[in-house]
Amino acid sequence: MSSPPKPAAPTTPRRRMSREERLRQLLEEAWRLIREEGTDALTLGRLAEQAGVTKPVVYDHFGTRAGLLAALYRDFDARQGVVMETLFASSGPTLAAKAQVIAEAYVACVMKQGREIPGVIAALAGSPELARIKRDYDVVFLDQCRALLSPFAPAGALAQAGLWGMLGAAEGLSVAATTGDITPVQAEQELAATIEAMVMRG
């Protein structure tokens, strides 16, 4: 006589992700897609497929591809801001020390994101709305740099044009480091020298 079948073990229902957890999952998957397939491959439908969710879930979080790109830039900028604030707070008292910490922080943040961030920045530049988002974050960064560097300027103030020139150098050198055209150390050294020269010009 065969024994009766054992009752199936109760299954523990999977916990549903919170909205914040789902957003983090989708952003990480989006960064992976860009890293492996390039920015052009990033669509809301492709992201939904790769993340194992339905399209409405992705649309609910980002609305449009432009919204997704904006969210990726905000994610990058938030992490960049944390790194910079930490390094700025621990920087030495001299102009050289301040310039070096800005250069290290900027290059390190871009290098950490790798080859993905230049593609996102390029995509941001293609839309007036997204370009405005990037500009808003750029202004915050420049204000941080102004506060850090102005005490060393001969007249106690920095020219707006010089700060924007510094930012252009930071972006260009960081991208060159991610593509291997120069090393991260070379990018940091050149950027630090550029910052010092900009400050001394006032």
C-alpha positions as CSV (number, residue, x, y, z in Angstrom):
1,M,0.0,0.0,0.0
2,S,1.5,3.3,-1.1
3,S,1.8,6.1,1.3
4,P,-0.3,9.2,0.6
5,P,1.5,12.0,-1.2
6,K,3.1,14.6,1.0
7,P,1.5,17.9,0.9
8,A,3.4,20.5,-1.0
9,A,5.6,22.8,1.1
10,P,4.1,26.2,1.4
11,T,5.7,28.7,-0.8
12,T,6.8,32.1,0.5
13,P,5.3,34.8,-1.6
14,R,7.9,37.0,-3.2
15,R,8.0,40.5,-1.7
16,R,7.0,43.2,-4.1
17,M,9.6,45.8,-4.8
18,S,8.9,49.3,-3.5
19,R,8.7,52.0,-6.0
20,E,12.2,53.2,-5.0
21,E,13.6,49.7,-5.3
22,R,12.0,49.2,-8.7
23,L,13.5,52.5,-9.9
24,R,16.9,51.5,-8.7
25,Q,16.6,48.2,-10.6
26,L,15.5,49.9,-13.8
27,L,18.3,52.5,-13.6
28,E,20.9,49.8,-13.0
29,E,19.6,47.8,-15.9
30,A,19.6,50.9,-18.1
31,W,23.2,51.6,-17.3
32,R,24.0,47.9,-18.1
33,L,22.3,48.2,-21.5
34,I,24.2,51.4,-22.4
35,R,27.5,49.8,-21.3
36,E,26.9,46.7,-23.4
37,E,24.9,47.9,-26.4
38,G,25.3,51.7,-26.5
39,T,22.9,54.6,-25.9
40,D,21.0,54.1,-29.1
41,A,19.9,50.6,-28.0
42,L,18.2,52.1,-24.9
43,T,14.4,52.3,-25.4
44,L,11.7,51.9,-22.8
45,G,10.5,48.7,-24.4
46,R,14.0,47.2,-24.5
47,L,14.5,48.2,-20.8
48,A,11.2,46.5,-19.8
49,E,12.3,43.3,-21.6
50,Q,15.7,43.2,-20.0
51,A,14.4,44.1,-16.5
52,G,11.6,41.4,-16.7
53,V,8.8,43.8,-16.3
54,T,5.9,45.0,-18.4
55,K,6.2,48.2,-20.5
56,P,3.6,50.1,-18.4
57,V,5.9,49.7,-15.4
58,V,8.8,51.4,-17.2
59,Y,6.5,54.1,-18.7
60,D,5.1,54.8,-15.2
61,H,8.6,55.5,-13.9
62,F,10.0,57.5,-16.9
63,G,7.2,58.5,-19.2
64,T,9.4,58.8,-22.3
65,R,12.9,58.0,-23.4
66,A,13.9,61.6,-22.7
67,G,12.6,61.1,-19.2
68,L,14.7,57.9,-18.8
69,L,17.8,59.7,-20.0
70,A,17.1,62.6,-17.6
71,A,16.7,60.1,-14.7
72,L,20.1,58.5,-15.7
73,Y,21.8,61.9,-15.6
74,R,20.2,62.7,-12.3
75,D,21.4,59.3,-10.9
76,F,24.9,60.0,-12.1
77,D,24.9,63.6,-10.8
78,A,23.6,62.5,-7.4
79,R,26.5,60.0,-7.0
80,Q,28.9,62.6,-8.3
81,G,27.6,65.2,-5.8
82,V,28.2,62.8,-2.8
83,V,31.8,62.0,-3.9
84,M,32.6,65.7,-4.5
85,E,31.1,66.9,-1.2
86,T,33.1,64.3,0.7
87,L,36.4,65.2,-1.1
88,F,35.8,68.9,-0.9
89,A,35.3,68.8,2.8
90,S,38.6,67.0,3.3
91,S,40.7,69.1,0.9
92,G,43.8,70.9,2.0
93,P,44.1,74.7,2.6
94,T,46.0,75.7,-0.6
95,L,44.9,76.5,-4.1
96,A,46.8,73.5,-5.4
97,A,45.0,71.2,-3.0
98,K,41.6,72.6,-3.9
99,A,42.3,72.3,-7.6
100,Q,43.6,68.8,-7.2
101,V,40.6,67.6,-5.3
102,I,38.2,69.1,-7.8
103,A,40.1,67.4,-10.6
104,E,40.2,64.0,-8.8
105,A,36.6,64.1,-7.9
106,Y,35.3,65.0,-11.4
107,V,37.5,62.5,-13.2
108,A,36.8,59.7,-10.7
109,C,33.1,60.2,-11.0
110,V,33.1,59.9,-14.8
111,M,35.6,57.0,-14.7
112,K,33.4,55.1,-12.2
113,Q,30.5,55.3,-14.7
114,G,32.8,54.3,-17.5
115,R,31.9,54.6,-21.1
116,E,28.2,55.0,-20.5
117,I,28.1,58.6,-19.3
118,P,29.5,60.3,-22.5
119,G,26.7,58.7,-24.5
120,V,24.1,59.9,-22.0
121,I,25.6,63.4,-22.1
122,A,25.5,63.4,-25.9
123,A,21.9,62.3,-25.9
124,L,21.1,65.1,-23.4
125,A,22.6,67.7,-25.7
126,G,20.2,66.6,-28.5
127,S,17.1,67.8,-26.7
128,P,16.5,71.4,-25.3
129,E,14.6,70.0,-22.3
130,L,17.4,67.5,-21.5
131,A,20.1,70.1,-22.2
132,R,18.4,72.4,-19.6
133,I,18.5,69.6,-17.0
134,K,22.2,69.1,-17.6
135,R,22.8,72.9,-17.4
136,D,21.0,73.1,-14.1
137,Y,23.3,70.5,-12.6
138,D,26.4,72.2,-14.2
139,V,25.4,75.5,-12.5
140,V,25.3,73.8,-9.1
141,F,28.8,72.3,-9.7
142,L,30.2,75.6,-10.8
143,D,28.7,77.3,-7.7
144,Q,30.5,74.7,-5.6
145,C,33.8,75.3,-7.4
146,R,33.3,79.1,-7.1
147,A,32.9,78.9,-3.3
148,L,35.9,76.7,-3.0
149,L,38.2,78.6,-5.3
150,S,37.2,82.3,-5.0
151,P,39.3,83.0,-1.8
152,F,42.4,82.3,-3.9
153,A,41.6,84.6,-6.8
154,P,43.6,87.9,-6.8
155,A,40.4,90.0,-6.8
156,G,38.5,87.5,-4.6
157,A,36.1,86.6,-7.4
158,L,36.2,84.4,-10.4
159,A,35.0,85.2,-13.9
160,Q,32.0,83.3,-15.1
161,A,33.6,82.6,-18.4
162,G,36.6,81.0,-16.7
163,L,34.4,78.7,-14.7
164,W,32.6,77.5,-17.8
165,G,35.9,77.0,-19.5
166,M,37.0,74.9,-16.6
167,L,33.9,72.8,-16.9
168,G,34.5,72.2,-20.6
169,A,38.0,71.1,-19.8
170,A,36.8,68.8,-17.1
171,E,34.3,67.1,-19.5
172,G,36.7,66.8,-22.3
173,L,39.5,65.4,-20.3
174,S,37.3,62.9,-18.5
175,V,35.8,61.6,-21.7
176,A,39.4,61.2,-23.1
177,A,40.2,59.2,-20.0
178,T,37.2,56.9,-20.4
179,T,38.1,56.2,-24.1
180,G,41.8,55.5,-23.2
181,D,43.2,58.4,-25.1
182,I,44.9,59.6,-21.9
183,T,45.2,58.1,-18.5
184,P,43.0,59.2,-15.5
185,V,46.1,60.5,-13.8
186,Q,46.9,62.6,-16.9
187,A,43.4,63.9,-17.0
188,E,43.5,64.9,-13.3
189,Q,46.9,66.6,-13.6
190,E,45.9,68.6,-16.7
191,L,42.6,69.6,-15.1
192,A,44.2,70.6,-11.9
193,A,46.7,72.8,-13.8
194,T,43.8,74.3,-15.8
195,I,41.9,75.1,-12.6
196,E,44.9,76.8,-11.0
197,A,45.6,78.9,-14.1
198,M,41.9,79.9,-14.3
199,V,41.9,81.0,-10.7
200,M,45.1,83.0,-10.9
201,R,43.7,84.9,-13.9
202,G,40.8,85.9,-11.7
